[in-house]
């Protein structure tokens, strides 16, 4: 009996250790001093933004989650790529290296990375410090194509001309990559390994990975993949000045230092305040809301932290209206701080719960079947995606699409009419970043959610979301025209219309 009790205790401890979602305590807005109506208006406004897909949103106050939505087909336990919101985690790692006396803010980059320097170095390069990298004031003009064209990132970046480090703000993901390399060198482990040991394990965060460069270094300025609730935990940790359950995981002093404005854009005097011109910290941005700061990544990846109200807001998705997402926080959510709606509280709570639970991205609209075409394969002409043949077939009670590529690979995407059906990729989803070796370091357990409809009798639409990533793909088969249009939903992608030949089965 004692052995069984011990086994149950071990299993319970394992469950806690690996908890990923539902780990933070849940509460209601009113119990944490927030207007439920304000939280509801915030969620409604966010979900209604044009040119925006919300994949995850979470609001926490006083360390407790008061609202969350994961619009279908996205789910609470799906991780999400962060783009430049990854940068803040490099700053946390720098703080740990400083706390261990392995690094100082005024250490010279050239002294640490001496084996990656050009044959002759300028006075400006010799003067560049860790602090300059943290504040995006390296003095190097950014080259966003460099990572796409060489696997020697350190040598190439340090060979660029350097002008007056510390004087001008030049936002550059390669500066953060250099910080990642420096932390790895002085600590003897990657940034991700360091964070897992010192921060993520105490926070019960295990569902996290990070891209690795061709040089074996976490990419730093982009490439972390993590769950929304884990981001909320890190936001709460930062508002608690590095303390978690009685342990000081990150020094208080570093949290204070990294969240203060350190540099401005040039020529911001006289400009109206926006979320883009309030100044940069150590791999964080100050916000238009005076007491708030944020992690900030492309396509609308945000973790907003406000020490004054003890609020954390996580927003993940794909948006061309990032500043409008932030405006929803300032205009709808923040006016509800320390204000409750006593008379209508129960009704407001039900409305908020319903809005969060029924949130969903649109399904393809149309009919389930068409008499125009049955049991046929589509042989595509040469195309940028390298697809050779697309085959549709019945897989039990649902449809499946099998994609054959010219290089011999193939993928099977299960799908359904009127609902999302989940599957798994053996390969990789579409990605807006074209860096050499992209996806290296990730677990490659990419999941799909797909649905279809005959938009017209001659037009078949298939929608695929890569739910533990960010991107999506739409395929529209025009049977009459004999073409398929393939669209990936990121800014640098362009729809491709590809002729096909129908091969009857």
C-alpha positions as CSV (number, residue, x, y, z in Angstrom):
1,X,0.0,0.0,0.0
2,X,2.9,2.3,0.9
3,X,4.5,1.6,-2.5
4,X,1.3,2.5,-4.3
5,X,1.0,5.8,-2.4
6,X,4.6,6.6,-3.2
7,X,4.0,5.9,-6.9
8,X,0.8,8.1,-6.9
9,X,2.8,10.9,-5.3
10,X,5.6,10.7,-7.9
11,X,3.0,10.7,-10.7
12,X,1.4,13.8,-9.1
13,X,4.7,15.6,-8.9
14,X,5.5,14.7,-12.5
15,X,2.1,16.1,-13.6
16,X,2.9,19.4,-11.8
17,X,6.4,19.5,-13.2
18,X,5.2,19.2,-16.8
19,X,2.1,21.4,-16.4
20,X,1.9,23.8,-19.3
21,X,-1.6,25.2,-19.5
22,X,-4.0,25.8,-16.6
23,X,-0.9,26.1,-14.4
24,X,-1.6,29.7,-13.4
25,X,-4.5,30.4,-11.0
26,X,-7.7,31.5,-12.7
27,X,-10.0,34.2,-11.4
28,X,-12.6,36.7,-12.5
29,X,-11.9,40.3,-13.5
30,X,-14.0,41.6,-10.6
31,X,-12.1,39.5,-8.0
32,X,-8.9,41.1,-9.2
33,X,-10.3,44.6,-9.3
34,X,-11.0,44.9,-13.0
35,X,-14.2,45.9,-14.7
36,X,-15.5,42.8,-16.4
37,X,-17.2,45.0,-19.0
38,X,-13.9,46.6,-19.8
39,X,-12.2,43.3,-20.2
40,X,-15.1,42.1,-22.4
41,X,-14.9,45.2,-24.6
42,X,-11.1,44.7,-24.9
43,X,-11.6,41.1,-26.1
44,X,-14.4,42.1,-28.5
45,X,-12.4,45.0,-30.0
46,X,-9.3,42.9,-30.4
47,X,-11.2,40.1,-32.2
48,X,-12.9,42.6,-34.5
49,X,-9.8,44.3,-35.8
50,X,-9.5,44.2,-39.6
51,X,-6.4,42.6,-41.2
52,X,-5.9,40.7,-38.0
53,X,-6.0,37.1,-36.8
54,X,-5.9,36.6,-33.1
55,X,-4.5,33.2,-32.2
56,X,-4.1,33.7,-28.4
57,X,-5.0,36.4,-25.9
58,X,-4.6,36.3,-22.2
59,X,-5.1,38.9,-19.5
60,X,-3.6,38.4,-16.0
61,X,-3.8,40.7,-12.9
62,X,-2.1,40.1,-9.6
63,X,-0.7,36.9,-11.0
64,X,-4.0,35.4,-11.9
65,X,-5.6,34.9,-15.3
66,X,-8.9,36.8,-15.6
67,X,-9.6,36.2,-19.3
68,X,-8.2,34.1,-22.2
69,X,-9.3,33.2,-25.7
70,X,-7.7,30.8,-28.2
71,X,-9.8,31.3,-31.3
72,X,-10.4,28.0,-33.1
73,X,-8.5,26.3,-34.6
74,X,-5.8,27.5,-32.2
75,X,-5.7,25.8,-28.8
76,X,-4.4,26.8,-25.4
77,X,-1.5,24.2,-25.5
78,X,-0.3,25.3,-29.0
79,X,3.0,27.0,-29.0
80,X,3.6,30.0,-31.2
81,X,6.6,31.6,-32.8
82,X,7.5,35.0,-31.4
83,X,9.6,36.8,-34.0
84,X,11.3,39.7,-32.3
85,X,9.5,39.2,-29.0
86,X,12.3,36.6,-28.6
87,X,14.7,39.4,-28.0
88,X,13.6,40.1,-24.4
89,X,14.6,36.5,-23.4
90,X,18.1,37.2,-24.5
91,X,18.2,40.3,-22.3
92,X,17.1,38.1,-19.3
93,X,19.9,35.7,-20.2
94,X,22.4,38.7,-20.2
95,X,21.2,39.6,-16.8
96,X,21.9,36.1,-15.5
97,X,25.4,36.2,-17.0
98,X,26.0,39.6,-15.3
99,X,24.7,38.2,-12.0
100,X,27.2,35.4,-12.3
101,X,30.1,37.8,-12.8
102,X,30.7,36.4,-16.3
103,X,29.8,39.6,-18.1
104,X,29.5,43.4,-17.7
105,X,27.6,46.0,-19.6
106,X,30.8,47.8,-20.5
107,X,32.6,44.7,-21.8
108,X,33.9,45.3,-25.3
109,X,32.4,43.1,-28.0
110,X,35.7,42.8,-29.8
111,X,37.5,41.5,-26.7
112,X,34.9,38.7,-26.2
113,X,34.5,37.8,-29.9
114,X,38.1,38.3,-30.8
115,X,38.3,35.2,-33.0
116,X,35.5,36.6,-35.3
117,X,37.0,40.0,-36.0
118,X,38.2,41.2,-39.4
119,X,42.0,41.5,-40.0
120,X,41.8,45.2,-39.2
121,X,39.4,46.7,-36.8
122,X,38.3,50.3,-36.5
123,X,38.3,52.4,-33.3
124,X,34.5,52.4,-33.4
125,X,34.4,48.6,-33.5
126,X,36.9,48.4,-30.6
127,X,34.6,50.7,-28.6
128,X,31.4,48.7,-29.1
129,X,30.0,47.3,-25.8
130,X,27.4,44.8,-24.6
131,X,25.4,47.8,-23.6
132,X,25.4,49.1,-27.2
133,X,24.0,45.8,-28.4
134,X,21.3,45.8,-25.7
135,X,20.1,49.3,-26.8
136,X,20.4,48.7,-30.5
137,X,23.1,51.3,-30.8
138,X,25.9,49.2,-32.2
139,X,26.8,51.7,-34.9
140,X,26.3,49.1,-37.6
141,X,23.6,49.8,-40.3
142,X,21.3,46.8,-40.4
143,X,21.4,44.5,-43.3
144,X,18.3,42.3,-43.1
145,X,19.4,40.1,-46.0
146,X,22.7,39.1,-44.6
147,X,21.4,36.1,-42.6
148,X,19.9,34.8,-45.9
149,X,23.1,34.8,-47.8
150,X,25.8,33.3,-45.6
151,X,26.3,30.9,-42.8
152,X,29.1,33.0,-41.3
153,X,26.9,35.5,-39.4
154,X,29.4,36.6,-36.7
155,X,32.3,37.2,-39.0
156,X,30.1,38.9,-41.6
157,X,28.3,41.2,-39.1
158,X,31.5,42.3,-37.3
159,X,33.1,43.1,-40.7
160,X,30.5,45.8,-41.5
161,X,31.4,49.5,-41.0
162,X,30.8,50.8,-37.5
163,X,30.0,54.4,-36.8
164,X,29.8,55.9,-33.3
165,X,28.5,53.1,-31.1
166,X,26.0,54.3,-28.5
167,X,24.8,57.4,-30.4
168,X,22.1,56.3,-32.7
169,X,19.3,53.7,-32.6
170,X,19.4,51.1,-35.4
171,X,17.0,48.3,-34.8
172,X,18.9,45.1,-35.8
173,X,18.1,41.5,-35.0
174,X,21.7,40.6,-35.6
175,X,22.7,42.8,-32.6
176,X,20.6,40.5,-30.5
177,X,22.2,37.4,-32.2
178,X,25.6,38.8,-31.2
179,X,24.3,39.0,-27.6
180,X,23.2,35.4,-27.8
181,X,26.6,34.4,-29.0
182,X,28.3,36.3,-26.2
183,X,26.1,34.7,-23.5
184,X,26.8,31.3,-25.0
185,X,30.6,32.0,-24.9
186,X,30.8,33.3,-21.4
187,X,28.3,30.8,-19.9
188,X,29.3,27.7,-21.8
189,X,25.7,26.9,-22.9
190,X,23.1,28.3,-25.2
191,X,20.7,31.0,-24.1
192,X,17.9,28.5,-24.2
193,X,19.8,26.0,-22.1
194,X,20.6,28.8,-19.6
195,X,17.0,30.0,-19.5
196,X,15.7,26.4,-19.1
197,X,17.9,25.8,-16.1
198,X,17.4,29.1,-14.3
199,X,14.0,30.4,-15.3
200,X,11.8,28.0,-17.3
201,X,12.2,25.0,-15.0
202,X,11.1,26.9,-11.9
203,X,8.2,28.3,-13.9
204,X,7.2,24.8,-15.1
205,X,7.8,25.7,-18.7
206,X,9.0,22.8,-20.8
207,X,7.2,23.4,-24.1
208,X,9.7,25.8,-25.6
209,X,12.3,25.6,-28.3
210,X,14.4,28.1,-30.3
211,X,16.0,28.2,-33.7
212,X,19.7,27.5,-34.0
213,X,21.9,29.4,-36.4
214,X,24.4,27.7,-38.8
215,X,27.0,28.5,-36.1
216,X,25.2,26.6,-33.4
217,X,23.9,29.6,-31.6
218,X,20.2,30.4,-30.7
219,X,19.2,33.1,-33.2
220,X,18.3,35.5,-30.4
221,X,16.6,38.2,-32.3
222,X,13.8,35.8,-33.5
223,X,13.0,32.1,-33.5
224,X,11.6,31.3,-30.0
225,X,8.5,29.1,-29.9
226,X,6.5,29.0,-26.7
227,X,2.9,28.9,-25.3
228,X,0.8,31.9,-24.4
229,X,0.5,30.9,-20.8
230,X,4.2,30.5,-20.5
231,X,4.6,34.1,-21.7
232,X,2.1,35.2,-19.1
233,X,4.2,33.5,-16.5
234,X,7.3,35.3,-17.7
235,X,5.4,38.6,-17.7
236,X,4.3,38.0,-14.1
237,X,7.9,37.1,-13.2
238,X,9.1,40.5,-14.5
239,X,6.3,42.4,-12.7
240,X,7.4,40.6,-9.5
241,X,11.0,41.9,-10.2
242,X,12.4,38.5,-10.9
243,X,10.9,36.6,-8.0
244,X,8.8,33.4,-8.3
245,X,7.3,31.5,-5.4
246,X,9.9,32.9,-2.9
247,X,12.9,32.4,-5.2
248,X,14.8,35.2,-6.8
249,X,15.3,33.8,-10.4
250,X,16.5,37.1,-11.9
251,X,18.1,39.9,-9.9
252,X,15.7,42.7,-9.0
253,X,18.3,45.2,-10.1
254,X,18.4,43.7,-13.6
255,X,14.7,43.8,-14.1
256,X,14.7,47.4,-13.0
257,X,17.5,48.2,-15.4
258,X,16.3,46.3,-18.5
259,X,12.8,47.9,-18.3
260,X,13.8,51.5,-18.3
261,X,14.1,53.7,-21.4
262,X,17.8,53.7,-22.5
263,X,17.6,55.3,-26.0
264,X,15.2,57.1,-28.3
265,X,14.7,57.1,-32.0
266,X,16.4,60.1,-33.6
267,X,14.3,63.2,-34.1
268,X,11.3,62.2,-32.0
269,X,11.0,65.6,-30.3
270,X,7.7,67.3,-31.1
271,X,6.1,64.1,-32.4
272,X,2.7,62.9,-31.0
273,X,3.3,60.0,-28.6
274,X,2.9,56.5,-30.2
275,X,3.9,53.1,-29.1
276,X,6.8,53.3,-31.5
277,X,8.5,56.4,-30.3
278,X,8.5,56.0,-26.5
279,X,12.0,54.7,-26.4
280,X,13.9,51.4,-26.2
281,X,15.1,49.6,-23.1
282,X,17.3,46.5,-23.0
283,X,15.5,44.5,-25.7
284,X,12.1,45.8,-24.6
285,X,10.0,48.8,-25.8
286,X,8.4,51.4,-23.6
287,X,4.7,52.0,-24.4
288,X,2.4,54.9,-25.0
289,X,0.8,54.1,-21.7
290,X,3.3,55.8,-19.4
291,X,4.0,53.0,-16.9
292,X,4.0,50.0,-19.4
293,X,6.6,48.2,-21.4
294,X,6.4,45.3,-23.8
295,X,8.0,42.5,-25.7
296,X,7.2,43.1,-29.4
297,X,7.4,40.8,-32.4
298,X,6.5,41.1,-36.1
299,X,2.9,40.4,-37.1
300,X,1.5,41.3,-33.7
301,X,3.3,39.2,-31.0
302,X,3.1,41.2,-27.7
303,X,3.6,40.7,-24.0
304,X,2.5,44.0,-22.4
305,X,3.5,44.5,-18.7
306,X,2.3,47.4,-16.6
307,X,3.8,47.5,-13.1
308,X,1.5,50.3,-11.9
309,X,-1.7,48.2,-12.4
310,X,0.1,44.7,-12.0
311,X,-1.4,43.6,-15.4
312,X,0.1,41.3,-18.1
313,X,-1.5,41.1,-21.5
314,X,-0.4,38.4,-24.0
315,X,-1.4,38.8,-27.6
316,X,-0.2,36.3,-30.3
317,X,-1.5,36.1,-33.9
318,X,-1.0,37.5,-37.4
319,X,-1.8,41.2,-37.8
320,X,-0.9,44.1,-40.0
321,X,-2.4,46.4,-37.3
322,X,-0.1,45.8,-34.3
323,X,-0.4,49.3,-32.9
324,X,-4.2,49.0,-33.1
325,X,-4.0,45.9,-31.0
326,X,-2.1,47.9,-28.4
327,X,-4.6,50.7,-28.6
328,X,-7.3,48.2,-27.6
329,X,-5.4,47.7,-24.3
330,X,-5.1,51.4,-23.6
331,X,-8.6,52.4,-24.8
332,X,-10.7,49.4,-23.6
333,X,-8.9,47.5,-20.9
334,X,-6.9,50.0,-18.8
335,X,-9.9,52.3,-18.1
336,X,-11.4,49.3,-16.2
337,X,-8.5,49.1,-13.7
338,X,-9.8,49.3,-10.1
339,X,-13.4,49.7,-11.3
340,X,-16.1,47.0,-11.0
341,X,-19.6,46.8,-12.3
342,X,-21.5,45.5,-9.3
343,X,-25.0,45.6,-10.7
344,X,-24.3,43.7,-13.9
345,X,-21.3,41.6,-12.9
346,X,-22.9,38.2,-13.3
347,X,-24.3,39.1,-16.8
348,X,-20.9,40.6,-17.8
349,X,-19.0,37.5,-16.7
350,X,-21.3,35.2,-18.8
351,X,-20.9,37.5,-21.8
352,X,-17.1,37.5,-21.5
353,X,-16.9,33.8,-21.0
354,X,-19.1,33.2,-24.1
355,X,-17.1,35.6,-26.2
356,X,-13.8,33.9,-25.3
357,X,-15.2,30.3,-25.7
358,X,-16.8,30.9,-29.1
359,X,-13.9,32.9,-30.6
360,X,-13.0,31.4,-34.0
361,X,-11.3,32.2,-37.2
362,X,-13.6,32.0,-40.3
363,X,-14.1,28.6,-42.0
364,X,-14.3,28.3,-45.8
365,X,-17.8,29.1,-46.8
366,X,-19.8,27.1,-49.4
367,X,-21.2,23.6,-50.0
368,X,-19.8,20.2,-48.9
369,X,-20.0,18.6,-52.3
370,X,-19.9,19.5,-56.0
371,X,-20.9,17.4,-59.0
372,X,-18.3,19.2,-61.1
373,X,-15.4,16.9,-60.1
374,X,-15.0,13.6,-58.2
375,X,-12.1,11.3,-57.7
376,X,-9.4,13.3,-59.6
377,X,-5.8,14.3,-59.0
378,X,-4.3,17.6,-59.9
379,X,-0.9,17.6,-61.7
380,X,0.6,21.1,-61.3
381,X,3.0,22.9,-63.5
382,X,6.3,24.0,-62.0
383,X,5.7,26.4,-59.1
384,X,7.5,28.2,-56.2
385,X,6.2,25.7,-53.6
386,X,7.7,22.7,-55.6
387,X,4.4,20.8,-55.7
388,X,4.1,18.2,-58.3
389,X,0.7,16.5,-57.6
390,X,-2.3,17.1,-55.2
391,X,-4.5,14.1,-54.6
392,X,-7.9,14.2,-52.7
393,X,-9.3,11.1,-51.2
394,X,-11.8,10.0,-48.5
395,X,-10.2,9.0,-45.2
396,X,-12.9,7.4,-43.2
397,X,-15.5,10.0,-42.5
398,X,-13.3,12.9,-43.5
399,X,-11.4,14.1,-46.5
400,X,-7.7,14.2,-46.9
401,X,-5.4,16.1,-49.2
402,X,-2.1,14.5,-50.1
403,X,0.6,16.8,-51.6
404,X,3.5,15.3,-53.5
405,X,6.6,17.4,-54.0
406,X,9.1,17.3,-56.9
407,X,11.9,16.5,-54.5
408,X,10.1,13.2,-53.5
409,X,8.5,14.4,-50.2
410,X,4.8,14.2,-49.5
411,X,2.4,15.5,-46.9
412,X,-1.1,14.3,-45.9
413,X,-3.4,17.0,-44.6
414,X,-6.7,15.8,-43.1
415,X,-9.6,18.2,-43.5
416,X,-13.4,18.4,-43.0
417,X,-16.3,20.5,-44.1
418,X,-17.7,23.0,-41.6
419,X,-15.1,22.3,-38.9
420,X,-11.3,22.1,-38.4
421,X,-9.6,18.8,-38.5
422,X,-6.1,18.4,-37.0
423,X,-3.1,16.7,-38.5
424,X,0.7,16.8,-38.3
425,X,3.4,17.9,-40.8
426,X,6.4,15.8,-41.5
427,X,8.1,18.8,-43.0
428,X,7.9,22.6,-42.3
429,X,5.2,25.2,-42.5
430,X,5.6,28.4,-44.6
431,X,7.8,31.0,-42.9
432,X,8.4,34.7,-43.7
433,X,12.1,34.5,-42.6
434,X,14.5,33.2,-45.2
435,X,17.6,32.8,-43.0
436,X,20.1,30.1,-43.8
437,X,19.3,27.0,-41.8
438,X,15.9,28.2,-40.7
439,X,13.9,25.8,-38.5
440,X,17.1,24.2,-37.2
441,X,16.8,23.6,-33.4
442,X,13.0,23.3,-33.5
443,X,11.3,20.0,-32.7
444,X,9.4,19.9,-36.0
445,X,6.2,18.7,-34.4
446,X,4.2,21.1,-36.5
447,X,0.4,20.7,-36.4
448,X,-2.2,21.5,-39.0
449,X,-5.9,22.4,-38.8
450,X,-7.7,22.3,-42.2
451,X,-11.2,22.7,-43.6
452,X,-12.7,22.9,-47.1
453,X,-15.8,24.1,-48.9
454,X,-17.0,24.3,-52.5
455,X,-17.2,28.1,-52.7
456,X,-19.0,27.8,-56.0
457,X,-19.8,24.6,-58.0
458,X,-16.5,25.0,-59.8
459,X,-14.3,26.5,-57.0
460,X,-12.9,24.4,-54.2
461,X,-11.3,26.3,-51.3
462,X,-9.0,24.6,-48.8
463,X,-7.7,26.5,-45.7
464,X,-4.8,25.2,-43.7
465,X,-3.6,26.8,-40.4
466,X,-0.3,25.7,-38.9
467,X,-1.6,26.0,-35.3
468,X,1.6,25.7,-33.3
469,X,3.5,28.1,-35.5
470,X,1.8,31.2,-37.0
471,X,1.3,30.9,-40.8
472,X,-1.6,29.7,-42.9
473,X,-2.1,28.5,-46.5
474,X,-5.2,28.9,-48.7
475,X,-5.6,26.8,-51.9
476,X,-8.3,27.7,-54.4
477,X,-8.9,25.3,-57.1
478,X,-10.7,26.8,-60.1
479,X,-11.9,23.7,-62.0
480,X,-13.2,25.7,-65.0
481,X,-10.0,27.7,-65.5
482,X,-7.7,24.7,-64.7
483,X,-5.7,26.7,-62.1
484,X,-5.0,26.6,-58.4
485,X,-4.1,29.8,-56.5
486,X,-1.8,29.1,-53.5
487,X,-1.6,31.9,-50.9
488,X,0.6,32.0,-47.8
489,X,-0.6,34.6,-45.3
490,X,2.5,36.6,-44.5
491,X,3.5,40.0,-45.8
492,X,6.3,39.0,-48.1
493,X,4.4,36.2,-49.7
494,X,2.6,36.7,-53.0
495,X,-0.3,34.5,-54.3
496,X,0.8,32.2,-57.1
497,X,-1.7,31.0,-59.7
498,X,-0.6,27.6,-61.1
499,X,-2.1,25.8,-64.1
500,X,-2.9,22.1,-63.5
501,X,-4.0,19.1,-65.5
502,X,-6.8,16.9,-64.1
503,X,-5.8,13.2,-63.9
504,X,-8.9,11.1,-63.4
505,X,-8.5,8.2,-61.0
